[in-house]
Amino acid sequence: MRIGVVVNPIAGMGGRVGLKGTDGKVEEARARGAEQRAPGRAVEALAALRDAASDLTVLTAAGELGEAECAEAGLDAEVVYTPAGEGADAETTAEDTRTAVAAFLDHGVDLVLFVGGDGTAVDVAETITDADSDVPMLGVPAGVKIYSSVFGVTPRDAGRIAASFDRVAEREVNDIDEDAYRGGEVHTELKAVVRVPVADAVQSSKQVGGGTVESLAAGFAAEVDPDVTYVLGPGSTVGAIKRELGFEPSPLGVDVWRDGEVVVRDATESEILAALGDRNEVVVSPIGGQGFIFGRGNHQISPAVIRRSTVTVVASREKLDDVGVLRVDTDDDEVDESLQGWQKVRVGRYEHRLLKVV
């Protein structure tokens, strides 16, 4: 098995600092104190790949584009692409990703394993399509938004799938306009259809839309406790709760509310932590078609926030029928494990359903 590995080292940096994406916002993310997320997730996936593969050749790009992560994971990789001006302070670009993937194809890889979000998926998919290649691709989820159905559910899943897949199927690569997303509008666009390894742990594409949640929102609002600080996640379902509480939600952001007042709008991780009180409740809704309640689009609600809070999940019945199970991917194994098991989900004014977090 010959696998080409490319990492977008800045993917996901905008999440915890409230930017809802990193495209064109790297400097702003850094100014807000953002830390790199993708390299650590790459190492996690590559370690799983190393442990599961019996006969493996890894090709990669120099520095943080893959070489450094392969070395940290204990993989001996051949560098087949080095960006111009590569060095400690060099800034990589989407063109570097595309050039690295083209080099992998020239060297006859059996799979392109990439680390990033939907934007990186588009770069990889379009390069493979432009080369008229049938080489499959698989993503390690590291971006803020992940609407495409080409990613492993977790980094470890992606590594294990890359090592052992025996079938592929055509899956969709989607992307959205991040500027519109920051303004509260979600416009998905199909960018490519590519071959992806077949496995249960490859996530579905994100579905937009949902059922009526007015009674759910009214029931929640009727039970709020003035002594509790509520961390209200993004999405239309939680947005209905925010409106029932008497304020207009920030577009696709996390808002903090307590005792009739908005404490922070469109909060970053640090702002949420500063606003927490003695009793805190995080309110989230699963992503349609995927089931993620943490780790997709709400990185501001970090492990540090979750540790200090109870978790309430809300959703329409239709959404729960669609997702089947709930998923978490917080970058913290201990927190992920603590969230696993049966979760009560509010689906109406009084009604709840039990769904398993896996």
C-alpha positions as CSV (number, residue, x, y, z in Angstrom):
1,M,0.0,0.0,0.0
2,R,1.3,3.4,-1.1
3,I,-0.3,6.3,0.6
4,G,0.2,10.0,0.0
5,V,-0.2,12.2,3.1
6,V,-0.8,15.9,3.0
7,V,-1.7,18.2,6.0
8,N,-3.2,21.6,5.9
9,P,-1.5,22.9,9.1
10,I,-3.9,25.9,9.6
11,A,-7.1,24.0,9.2
12,G,-9.5,24.4,12.1
13,M,-7.6,27.3,13.7
14,G,-10.6,29.6,13.5
15,G,-13.0,27.4,15.4
16,R,-12.3,28.0,19.0
17,V,-11.8,31.7,18.5
18,G,-15.2,32.1,16.9
19,L,-14.2,32.7,13.3
20,K,-16.3,29.7,11.9
21,G,-13.5,29.0,9.4
22,T,-9.9,29.8,8.6
23,D,-10.1,30.8,4.9
24,G,-8.6,34.2,4.6
25,K,-8.6,34.6,8.4
26,V,-5.3,33.1,9.5
27,E,-3.8,36.3,10.8
28,E,-7.0,37.2,12.6
29,A,-7.1,33.8,14.2
30,R,-3.6,34.1,15.4
31,A,-4.3,37.5,16.8
32,R,-7.1,36.0,18.8
33,G,-4.7,33.4,20.2
34,A,-5.7,30.5,18.0
35,E,-3.6,27.4,18.2
36,Q,-3.0,24.8,15.4
37,R,-5.3,21.9,15.5
38,A,-4.6,19.9,12.4
39,P,-1.0,18.7,13.1
40,G,-2.1,16.9,16.3
41,R,-5.0,15.3,14.6
42,A,-2.7,14.3,11.8
43,V,-0.4,12.5,14.2
44,E,-3.3,10.7,15.8
45,A,-4.5,9.4,12.4
46,L,-1.0,8.5,11.3
47,A,-0.3,6.6,14.5
48,A,-3.4,4.5,13.9
49,L,-2.3,4.0,10.3
50,R,1.1,2.8,11.5
51,D,-0.4,0.4,13.9
52,A,-2.9,-1.1,11.5
53,A,-0.8,-1.3,8.3
54,S,1.4,-4.4,7.5
55,D,3.0,-3.3,4.3
56,L,3.1,0.5,3.9
57,T,5.0,3.1,1.9
58,V,4.2,6.8,2.8
59,L,4.9,9.7,0.5
60,T,4.4,13.2,1.9
61,A,5.4,16.9,1.5
62,A,8.0,18.8,3.5
63,G,7.6,20.3,6.9
64,E,4.2,20.8,8.5
65,L,2.6,19.7,5.2
66,G,3.1,16.1,6.4
67,E,6.8,15.3,7.0
68,A,6.8,16.6,10.6
69,E,3.6,14.8,11.5
70,C,4.8,11.5,9.9
71,A,8.0,11.7,11.9
72,E,6.2,12.4,15.2
73,A,3.9,9.4,14.5
74,G,6.9,7.1,13.9
75,L,6.4,6.7,10.1
76,D,9.4,6.8,7.8
77,A,8.0,8.9,4.9
78,E,9.5,9.9,1.6
79,V,9.2,13.7,0.8
80,V,8.2,14.1,-2.8
81,Y,7.3,17.8,-2.7
82,T,9.0,20.8,-0.9
83,P,7.3,24.2,-1.1
84,A,9.3,27.2,-2.4
85,G,10.8,29.0,0.6
86,E,9.9,26.1,2.9
87,G,11.2,26.8,6.4
88,A,10.1,27.4,10.0
89,D,8.3,30.7,9.1
90,A,7.0,29.7,5.7
91,E,3.3,30.0,5.1
92,T,1.8,27.1,3.1
93,T,-1.1,27.6,0.6
94,A,-3.9,25.7,-1.1
95,E,-1.6,25.6,-4.1
96,D,1.0,23.7,-2.0
97,T,-1.7,21.1,-1.2
98,R,-2.6,20.8,-4.9
99,T,1.0,20.4,-6.0
100,A,1.7,17.8,-3.3
101,V,-1.3,15.7,-4.4
102,A,-0.2,16.0,-8.0
103,A,3.2,14.7,-6.9
104,F,1.6,11.7,-5.1
105,L,-0.4,10.8,-8.2
106,D,2.8,11.0,-10.3
107,H,4.4,8.5,-7.8
108,G,1.6,6.0,-8.1
109,V,-0.1,6.2,-4.7
110,D,-3.1,3.9,-3.9
111,L,-4.7,6.5,-1.6
112,V,-4.4,10.2,-0.8
113,L,-4.9,10.8,2.9
114,F,-5.4,14.5,3.7
115,V,-5.9,16.4,6.9
116,G,-8.1,19.5,6.9
117,G,-11.7,20.6,6.3
118,D,-14.0,21.0,3.3
119,G,-11.6,23.6,1.6
120,T,-8.8,21.1,1.7
121,A,-11.1,18.4,0.5
122,V,-11.9,20.5,-2.5
123,D,-8.2,21.1,-3.3
124,V,-7.5,17.4,-3.2
125,A,-10.6,16.4,-5.1
126,E,-10.1,18.9,-7.9
127,T,-6.5,17.9,-8.3
128,I,-7.4,14.2,-8.6
129,T,-10.2,15.1,-11.0
130,D,-8.1,17.3,-13.2
131,A,-5.5,14.5,-13.5
132,D,-8.3,12.2,-14.7
133,S,-7.2,9.8,-11.9
134,D,-9.3,7.2,-10.1
135,V,-7.1,7.2,-7.0
136,P,-9.4,7.4,-3.9
137,M,-9.1,10.0,-1.2
138,L,-9.9,10.1,2.5
139,G,-10.0,12.9,5.0
140,V,-8.9,13.3,8.6
141,P,-11.4,15.8,10.0
142,A,-9.6,18.9,11.2
143,G,-11.6,21.8,9.8
144,V,-14.2,24.0,11.4
145,K,-16.9,23.0,8.9
146,I,-17.1,19.5,7.4
147,Y,-20.0,19.1,5.0
148,S,-18.4,16.5,2.7
149,S,-18.8,12.8,2.9
150,V,-15.1,12.0,2.4
151,F,-13.9,12.1,6.1
152,G,-13.4,9.5,8.7
153,V,-15.6,10.1,11.7
154,T,-12.5,10.6,13.9
155,P,-8.7,10.8,13.1
156,R,-8.2,7.3,14.4
157,D,-11.0,6.0,12.2
158,A,-9.4,7.6,9.2
159,G,-6.0,6.0,9.9
160,R,-7.5,2.6,10.4
161,I,-9.6,2.8,7.2
162,A,-6.6,4.0,5.2
163,A,-4.7,0.9,6.3
164,S,-7.3,-1.7,5.6
165,F,-10.0,-0.7,3.1
166,D,-10.8,-3.1,0.2
167,R,-13.6,-1.2,-1.5
168,V,-14.4,2.3,-2.7
169,A,-17.5,4.2,-3.5
170,E,-18.3,7.6,-5.0
171,R,-19.0,10.3,-2.4
172,E,-19.6,14.0,-2.5
173,V,-17.2,16.9,-1.8
174,N,-19.2,20.0,-0.7
175,D,-18.1,23.4,0.4
176,I,-19.7,26.6,1.5
177,D,-18.9,30.3,1.2
178,E,-17.3,31.1,4.6
179,D,-18.1,34.8,4.4
180,A,-21.8,34.0,3.9
181,Y,-21.5,31.4,6.7
182,R,-20.1,34.0,9.1
183,G,-23.1,36.1,8.2
184,G,-25.5,33.3,9.1
185,E,-26.3,31.9,5.7
186,V,-25.4,28.3,4.6
187,H,-25.0,27.8,0.9
188,T,-23.5,24.4,0.1
189,E,-22.1,23.7,-3.4
190,L,-21.2,20.4,-4.8
191,K,-17.6,20.6,-5.9
192,A,-16.7,17.1,-6.9
193,V,-17.7,13.4,-6.8
194,V,-14.7,11.2,-5.9
195,R,-13.8,7.7,-4.9
196,V,-13.6,7.1,-1.1
197,P,-12.9,3.9,0.9
198,V,-16.1,2.2,2.0
199,A,-16.4,1.9,5.8
200,D,-19.0,2.5,8.6
201,A,-16.7,5.1,10.1
202,V,-16.8,7.4,7.0
203,Q,-19.2,10.2,7.9
204,S,-22.2,11.2,5.8
205,S,-22.5,14.5,4.2
206,K,-24.1,17.3,6.3
207,Q,-27.8,17.8,5.6
208,V,-29.3,21.3,5.8
209,G,-32.8,21.7,7.2
210,G,-34.9,20.3,9.9
211,G,-38.3,20.0,11.5
212,T,-40.5,22.3,13.5
213,V,-39.0,23.0,16.9
214,E,-41.3,25.7,18.3
215,S,-42.8,23.5,21.0
216,L,-39.4,22.3,22.0
217,A,-38.1,25.9,22.3
218,A,-41.1,26.9,24.3
219,G,-40.7,24.0,26.7
220,F,-37.0,24.7,27.2
221,A,-37.6,28.4,27.8
222,A,-40.3,27.7,30.4
223,E,-37.8,25.7,32.5
224,V,-34.8,28.0,32.5
225,D,-33.1,28.6,35.8
226,P,-32.0,32.2,36.5
227,D,-29.0,30.9,38.4
228,V,-27.7,28.8,35.5
229,T,-25.4,30.2,32.7
230,Y,-26.5,28.8,29.4
231,V,-24.0,28.2,26.6
232,L,-26.2,28.0,23.5
233,G,-24.6,26.4,20.5
234,P,-25.1,27.2,16.8
235,G,-27.8,25.9,14.5
236,S,-31.5,26.4,13.7
237,T,-32.8,24.3,16.6
238,V,-30.9,26.1,19.3
239,G,-31.6,29.3,17.4
240,A,-35.3,28.8,18.0
241,I,-34.6,28.5,21.8
242,K,-32.6,31.8,21.6
243,R,-35.5,33.5,20.0
244,E,-37.9,32.1,22.6
245,L,-35.6,33.5,25.3
246,G,-36.1,36.9,23.7
247,F,-33.0,37.6,21.6
248,E,-31.8,37.2,18.0
249,P,-29.1,34.6,17.8
250,S,-25.7,35.4,16.4
251,P,-25.4,33.9,13.0
252,L,-24.1,30.3,13.4
253,G,-22.3,31.4,16.6
254,V,-22.3,30.4,20.3
255,D,-24.2,32.8,22.6
256,V,-24.0,32.9,26.4
257,W,-27.2,33.8,28.3
258,R,-28.1,34.1,32.0
259,D,-31.1,35.4,33.9
260,G,-32.8,37.2,31.0
261,E,-29.7,38.7,29.5
262,V,-27.2,37.9,26.8
263,V,-23.8,37.8,28.5
264,V,-21.7,37.2,25.3
265,R,-22.8,37.1,21.7
266,D,-20.9,35.0,19.1
267,A,-18.5,34.0,21.9
268,T,-15.0,32.6,21.6
269,E,-13.7,29.8,23.8
270,S,-12.0,32.2,26.2
271,E,-15.1,34.5,26.4
272,I,-17.2,31.5,27.2
273,L,-14.9,30.4,30.0
274,A,-14.8,33.9,31.4
275,A,-18.6,34.1,31.5
276,L,-19.2,30.7,33.2
277,G,-20.6,30.7,36.7
278,D,-21.1,28.1,39.4
279,R,-23.7,26.3,37.4
280,N,-23.5,26.0,33.6
281,E,-25.4,24.2,30.9
282,V,-24.3,23.7,27.3
283,V,-27.2,23.3,24.8
284,V,-26.4,21.8,21.4
285,S,-28.2,20.1,18.6
286,P,-26.8,17.3,16.4
287,I,-25.7,18.0,12.8
288,G,-28.3,16.5,10.4
289,G,-27.0,13.5,8.6
290,Q,-23.9,13.1,10.8
291,G,-25.0,13.2,14.4
292,F,-22.1,15.2,15.8
293,I,-23.0,17.3,18.9
294,F,-19.4,18.4,19.5
295,G,-16.5,18.8,17.1
296,R,-18.2,20.1,14.0
297,G,-18.9,23.8,13.7
298,N,-18.9,24.5,17.5
299,H,-15.2,24.2,18.6
300,Q,-15.7,27.3,20.8
301,I,-17.5,24.8,23.2
302,S,-14.2,23.2,24.0
303,P,-13.3,20.4,26.4
304,A,-12.6,23.1,29.1
305,V,-16.1,24.4,28.7
306,I,-17.7,21.0,28.7
307,R,-15.9,19.9,31.9
308,R,-17.5,22.8,33.8
309,S,-21.0,22.3,32.4
310,T,-23.9,19.9,32.1
311,V,-24.9,19.0,28.5
312,T,-28.4,19.3,27.0
313,V,-29.1,18.0,23.5
314,V,-32.2,19.1,21.6
315,A,-33.4,18.0,18.2
316,S,-36.5,17.5,16.0
317,R,-37.8,14.0,15.8
318,E,-37.0,13.9,12.1
319,K,-33.4,14.8,12.7
320,L,-33.0,12.0,15.3
321,D,-34.6,9.5,12.9
322,D,-32.0,10.5,10.3
323,V,-28.8,10.4,12.4
324,G,-29.4,7.2,14.4
325,V,-26.6,7.9,16.9
326,L,-24.8,10.9,18.3
327,R,-21.1,11.5,17.9
328,V,-18.4,13.6,19.6
329,D,-14.9,14.6,18.5
330,T,-13.6,17.2,20.9
331,D,-9.8,16.6,20.6
332,D,-9.9,15.3,24.2
333,D,-10.2,11.5,24.7
334,E,-11.2,11.8,28.3
335,V,-14.0,14.2,27.5
336,D,-15.2,12.1,24.6
337,E,-15.3,9.0,26.7
338,S,-17.2,10.9,29.5
339,L,-19.9,11.9,26.9
340,Q,-20.4,8.4,25.5
341,G,-23.4,6.3,26.5
342,W,-27.1,7.0,26.5
343,Q,-28.1,10.7,26.1
344,K,-31.5,12.1,26.7
345,V,-32.5,14.4,23.8
346,R,-35.4,16.9,24.1
347,V,-37.7,16.6,21.0
348,G,-40.7,18.5,22.2
349,R,-42.3,20.6,24.9
350,Y,-42.2,17.7,27.3
351,E,-41.0,14.7,25.2
352,H,-37.5,13.2,25.3
353,R,-35.9,10.4,23.5
354,L,-32.8,8.3,24.3
355,L,-30.0,8.2,21.8
356,K,-26.6,6.7,22.2
357,V,-23.4,8.7,21.9
358,V,-20.7,6.6,20.3
